[in-house]
């Protein structure tokens, strides 16, 4: 899309409907939360070629409890199950600790402590994977912080733990960005990290963010379509729902407009959210 002339950004459509893993167009990459999949006794079997990633649900869990109630062992066992029953996981987020000021207030901890716990969790999940899963561990590292210097310190923490972000990992997430993506600082953070040859993933990056700093991203995801859909009366002709918050037709139309917008900088942001 807009990374550079040779690399196309892979955009993941967020969904809270696990059935979409089987029925969504195969060319659409999906982003689904562990919190959605974990309670399902029977998981969908994805068709060949389905590419999907798993979010750990860390933001929701920390927001609700101020800590993780899901242990690393429980999470890695769940990922192994998804990998086996649904199909190969493209990648999965760790149980990372966000560094937004309100999250720090919720946990009572510092940015430095959140970063340490993020790195420690990633290392532990990778160590646990061979006990439960097959092949390479799908968990990818996530860099956490608030300021540019914070993120760079987190990179150093990974390096000190023996995690070579640029050399060994196809995806490196950047956390604590989705609710402030309109700020110039986020663009500078992505630019600075990309200069270290890191294949960056932007969590919750919508169209405005893609237009501003998508060229520094390898992947991104968003569920903004559902937020908009809750405020949109049914347009697809279905009689089973009153708004478009869970409608695949609505989501795919939004997804296509996002892709076109990301390829054409002159595309007006308002069309995405108001058309």
BAGU-576288 format. One line per field, with one value per residue (C-alpha): residue number from 1; chain; z negated, y negated, x negated. Coordinates in Angstrom, 3 decimals, m for minus. Layout:
residues N
n	NUM,...
chain	A,...
w	Z,...
v	Y,...
u	X,...
END
This chain:
residues 275
n	1,2,3,4,5,6,7,8,9,10,11,12,13,14,15,16,17,18,19,20,21,22,23,24,25,26,27,28,29,30,31,32,33,34,35,36,37,38,39,40,41,42,43,44,45,46,47,48,49,50,51,52,53,54,55,56,57,58,59,60,61,62,63,64,65,66,67,68,69,70,71,72,73,74,75,76,77,78,79,80,81,82,83,84,85,86,87,88,89,90,91,92,93,94,95,96,97,98,99,100,101,102,103,104,105,106,107,108,109,110,111,112,113,114,115,116,117,118,119,120,121,122,123,124,125,126,127,128,129,130,131,132,133,134,135,136,137,138,139,140,141,142,143,144,145,146,147,148,149,150,151,152,153,154,155,156,157,158,159,160,161,162,163,164,165,166,167,168,169,170,171,172,173,174,175,176,177,178,179,180,181,182,183,184,185,186,187,188,189,190,191,192,193,194,195,196,197,198,199,200,201,202,203,204,205,206,207,208,209,210,211,212,213,214,215,216,217,218,219,220,221,222,223,224,225,226,227,228,229,230,231,232,233,234,235,236,237,238,239,240,241,242,243,244,245,246,247,248,249,250,251,252,253,254,255,256,257,258,259,260,261,262,263,264,265,266,267,268,269,270,271,272,273,274,275
chain	A,A,A,A,A,A,A,A,A,A,A,A,A,A,A,A,A,A,A,A,A,A,A,A,A,A,A,A,A,A,A,A,A,A,A,A,A,A,A,A,A,A,A,A,A,A,A,A,A,A,A,A,A,A,A,A,A,A,A,A,A,A,A,A,A,A,A,A,A,A,A,A,A,A,A,A,A,A,A,A,A,A,A,A,A,A,A,A,A,A,A,A,A,A,A,A,A,A,A,A,A,A,A,A,A,A,A,A,A,A,A,A,A,A,A,A,A,A,A,A,A,A,A,A,A,A,A,A,A,A,A,A,A,A,A,A,A,A,A,A,A,A,A,A,A,A,A,A,A,A,A,A,A,A,A,A,A,A,A,A,A,A,A,A,A,A,A,A,A,A,A,A,A,A,A,A,A,A,A,A,A,A,A,A,A,A,A,A,A,A,A,A,A,A,A,A,A,A,A,A,A,A,A,A,A,A,A,A,A,A,A,A,A,A,A,A,A,A,A,A,A,A,A,A,A,A,A,A,A,A,A,A,A,A,A,A,A,A,A,A,A,A,A,A,A,A,A,A,A,A,A,A,A,A,A,A,A,A,A,A,A,A,A,A,A,A,A,A,A,A,A,A,A,A,A
w	0.000,m1.172,m2.835,0.205,3.836,3.100,m0.113,m0.419,m3.821,m5.000,m6.655,m9.064,m9.373,m13.043,m13.898,m17.027,m15.121,m14.979,m12.165,m9.848,m9.900,m7.686,m5.621,m4.969,m1.556,m1.674,m0.533,m3.621,m6.596,m9.897,m13.413,m16.168,m19.928,m22.229,m24.428,m21.619,m20.894,m24.410,m25.496,m22.412,m22.906,m19.161,m16.996,m13.289,m10.841,m8.548,m4.847,m3.230,m2.723,m5.563,m7.114,m10.590,m13.646,m17.294,m19.718,m23.351,m24.666,m26.911,m26.826,m27.905,m30.617,m32.138,m31.882,m33.719,m36.380,m36.479,m35.955,m33.911,m35.148,m32.236,m32.993,m30.313,m30.422,m29.784,m26.939,m25.183,m25.517,m23.914,m21.043,m20.468,m20.311,m17.796,m15.699,m15.663,m15.367,m13.328,m11.252,m11.309,m13.170,m11.159,m14.408,m17.868,m20.232,m23.637,m26.934,m26.750,m29.208,m27.679,m28.806,m28.426,m31.510,m32.380,m32.190,m34.505,m36.904,m36.705,m37.505,m39.819,m38.026,m36.015,m32.298,m33.054,m34.978,m32.207,m29.706,m31.835,m32.221,m28.491,m27.580,m30.293,m29.142,m25.532,m26.485,m28.689,m26.028,m23.507,m26.056,m26.832,m23.225,m22.569,m25.467,m23.793,m20.115,m16.998,m14.787,m15.388,m18.148,m16.627,m19.364,m18.124,m20.250,m21.029,m21.888,m24.614,m25.767,m25.680,m24.468,m21.737,m24.367,m26.133,m22.995,m22.337,m25.895,m25.334,m22.213,m24.368,m26.914,m24.187,m22.945,m26.505,m26.758,m23.588,m21.365,m18.058,m16.803,m13.335,m12.557,m13.879,m13.867,m10.828,m12.880,m15.719,m17.278,m18.541,m21.457,m23.120,m19.838,m18.702,m20.823,m19.879,m16.236,m15.191,m17.023,m15.183,m17.876,m16.783,m13.268,m14.676,m16.860,m13.868,m11.724,m14.403,m14.972,m11.240,m10.836,m12.854,m10.157,m12.327,m10.526,m12.432,m13.165,m14.157,m16.518,m15.830,m13.076,m11.065,m7.769,m9.051,m10.628,m7.465,m5.403,m7.766,m8.611,m6.822,m4.803,m7.956,m8.729,m7.531,m8.941,m10.737,m12.037,m12.936,m14.053,m13.442,m11.058,m13.979,m16.006,m13.043,m12.381,m15.818,m14.756,m11.274,m10.641,m8.591,m4.977,m3.607,m3.509,m6.311,m8.738,m11.376,m12.689,m13.353,m12.857,m11.061,m14.058,m13.188,m9.467,m7.167,m4.122,m5.880,m7.193,m3.789,m2.104,m4.767,m4.321,m0.579,m1.070,m3.561,m1.063,1.687,m0.609,m1.747,1.878,2.781,0.398,1.845,0.648,m1.802,m5.307,m5.788,m3.053,m5.138,m8.218,m6.883,m3.526
v	0.000,m2.951,m1.553,m2.105,m1.116,2.519,3.353,3.446,2.816,5.657,4.221,6.466,6.063,6.367,8.576,9.808,12.581,15.778,17.124,14.577,16.732,19.157,16.913,13.676,13.308,15.238,12.244,10.242,10.601,10.720,9.594,11.399,11.198,14.059,12.844,13.735,17.151,18.306,19.113,21.108,24.862,25.367,23.208,22.520,24.288,21.682,22.467,22.926,19.624,17.800,15.283,14.082,12.638,12.890,10.000,10.945,8.678,7.059,3.586,4.849,7.079,4.391,1.818,4.085,5.550,3.547,6.798,9.979,12.662,14.886,16.520,16.807,20.588,20.261,17.831,19.891,23.035,21.137,20.000,23.572,24.608,21.888,22.820,26.450,26.157,22.968,23.112,21.620,18.303,15.604,14.045,13.184,10.261,10.900,9.894,6.465,3.614,0.359,m2.896,m5.444,m7.695,m6.367,m2.800,m3.675,m5.165,m1.945,0.320,m2.036,m1.215,m3.200,m3.214,m1.453,1.307,1.765,2.060,4.590,6.708,6.503,7.789,10.450,11.718,11.993,13.924,16.261,16.921,17.854,20.197,21.826,22.389,25.674,27.300,26.793,25.900,26.957,25.076,21.491,19.509,17.154,14.514,11.335,8.648,5.374,2.196,0.190,m3.387,m6.883,m9.192,m8.498,m7.939,m5.448,m3.356,m3.389,m2.228,0.617,1.617,1.703,3.907,6.418,6.380,6.907,9.931,11.382,10.481,9.166,7.268,6.350,9.665,12.377,11.141,10.425,8.259,5.849,4.187,0.607,0.176,m2.743,m4.575,m3.937,m6.613,m9.373,m8.630,m12.175,m13.550,m14.419,m12.608,m9.225,m9.779,m10.641,m7.521,m5.287,m7.055,m6.702,m3.011,m2.263,m3.796,m0.816,1.519,2.785,4.312,2.309,3.091,0.238,1.280,m0.373,m2.624,m4.129,m5.983,m9.290,m7.489,m5.486,m8.650,m10.318,m7.537,m4.348,m4.365,m3.352,m0.417,3.180,4.050,2.354,3.231,1.488,2.145,m1.440,m0.146,1.408,m1.811,m3.649,m0.829,m1.130,m4.586,m3.559,m2.183,1.005,0.290,3.774,4.798,7.359,7.772,9.487,6.372,2.778,1.261,2.190,2.905,6.621,6.563,8.099,6.303,2.972,3.972,5.081,1.906,m0.108,2.085,1.480,m2.273,m2.157,m0.323,m2.801,m5.735,m4.382,m4.065,m7.568,m10.321,m12.762,m10.601,m12.614,m11.151,m12.306,m9.911,m6.964,m7.894,m9.684,m8.102
u	0.000,m2.102,m5.221,m7.442,m7.564,m8.456,m6.585,m2.815,m1.340,0.914,4.019,5.934,9.677,10.591,13.563,15.307,17.094,15.021,17.242,15.654,12.529,14.423,16.700,14.792,13.128,9.866,7.832,8.859,6.517,8.403,7.496,9.418,9.072,8.154,11.015,13.441,11.958,11.130,14.665,15.606,15.879,15.831,13.621,14.123,11.840,10.369,10.140,6.718,4.986,6.734,4.346,5.251,3.582,4.607,4.766,4.176,6.931,4.339,5.858,9.275,7.875,5.648,8.436,10.842,8.580,5.345,3.490,3.655,6.018,4.984,1.636,m1.062,m0.601,3.134,2.582,m0.081,2.053,4.927,2.721,1.580,5.227,6.094,3.081,4.187,7.962,8.462,5.315,1.845,1.757,0.042,m1.140,0.119,m0.399,m1.956,m0.363,m1.932,m1.440,m0.158,m1.757,1.042,1.299,4.761,3.472,0.579,3.112,5.108,2.153,0.273,m2.978,m5.528,m6.296,m9.576,m7.792,m5.222,m8.049,m9.930,m6.804,m6.107,m9.568,m9.552,m6.164,m7.287,m10.416,m8.371,m5.744,m8.433,m10.002,m6.637,m5.556,m7.464,m5.593,m2.232,m2.625,m4.467,m6.888,m7.892,m6.227,m3.620,m3.994,m5.641,m7.318,m5.590,m7.471,m5.765,m6.312,m4.899,m7.661,m10.194,m12.880,m10.598,m10.207,m13.934,m14.575,m12.129,m14.065,m17.185,m15.401,m14.612,m18.185,m19.466,m17.150,m18.655,m15.699,m17.025,m14.016,m15.262,m16.929,m14.625,m11.025,m8.800,m6.423,m7.235,m4.219,m4.165,m1.783,m0.008,0.618,4.200,5.877,3.426,2.715,3.626,0.579,m2.615,m4.570,m3.228,m4.520,m7.920,m7.896,m7.139,m9.730,m12.406,m11.696,m11.480,m14.937,m16.180,m14.857,m12.021,m8.982,m6.377,m2.740,m0.436,2.349,5.690,4.315,7.147,7.158,5.769,2.841,2.165,2.122,m0.342,m2.779,m1.715,m4.923,m6.788,m4.497,m4.575,m1.150,1.736,5.188,8.437,11.999,13.108,15.767,17.673,17.573,19.013,21.460,23.049,24.190,25.297,28.799,28.854,27.969,27.405,31.071,30.756,33.647,31.492,29.745,30.730,27.280,24.065,21.795,21.527,22.270,19.659,21.049,20.581,17.124,15.858,17.068,15.230,12.136,12.055,12.332,9.484,7.272,8.080,7.484,4.154,3.074,4.262,3.109,5.616,8.507,10.590,10.751,14.344,15.504,14.322,16.255,19.289,20.128
END
